[in-house]
Each structure stands twice: as structure tokens, then as C-alpha cells.
């Protein structure tokens, strides 16, 4: 069964996977502070999931998570059409996120998760704190 009607499917397909406004704001702030990083890169071999920002020497991976797609505790919404399909899809995203966090942490990486609604200055502070560890 498809996720939704064709118009909704087209709208969802048009969502950007990288270079979203929250991600660009965080990148600008970190760059302004002198941080240099890789964009949209797998943090380590064997992990197909790509991080939004990667600091390989410091072993820090940063993910800027969308409130809808990653079920933000403050702003998550759940579609009413095909509710069961969407519930499973979004729960699967969260499960995958936790699995990614665990795999990277086990390999000695620090994972920083930023919600799209977070202030980029505060988010950059969190990233820099992780880089100092």
C-alpha cells in the first residue's frame, strides 16, 4: 500500500535530503567560528548512514533532524491518512537513528543530534562542546 495519494507522495519526494535551511544555518555559524567539516558524509566505513556534518579527526558526527521525519518530542505530527503506515515509517526512522547512534558510539564517535527548530547559535555551542571533549 502506498504511503499516501500521488500529490502527497510528490510533495514528500521533493523534500531536500541535504542543505536544508536549519542545516545551512548551523553550517554558517560553525564556519563563522572557524570550524571546518565534511558535509553529507558517512562517518566511518561500514556505516551507510550519512551524517550532515562530520569532523573525522575529532570523531564527531552531527545530524540535523527534521521534527516530522524524526518524531521530535515537541513538534512531531502524525498524518491521519494511512496513519498505520506513517506510524511504522516514523517509528522506523527513530529506531534507525538510535541504531546509528549506538554503532557510532561503540566505535568511539560522539554523536550530536540537533533538532531543526533549535537556535543555530545554541546548536553550534553544543557541537563545539563535543569537539572539545
Buried (B, 14 or more C-beta within 10 A) or exposed (E): EEEBEEEBEEEEEEEEEEEBEBBEBBBEBBEEEEBEBBEEBBBBEEBEBBBBBBBEEBBBBBBBBBBBBBBBEEEEEEBEEBEEBBEEEBEEBBEEBEEBBEBBEEEEBBBBBBBBEBEBEEBBEBBBEBBEE
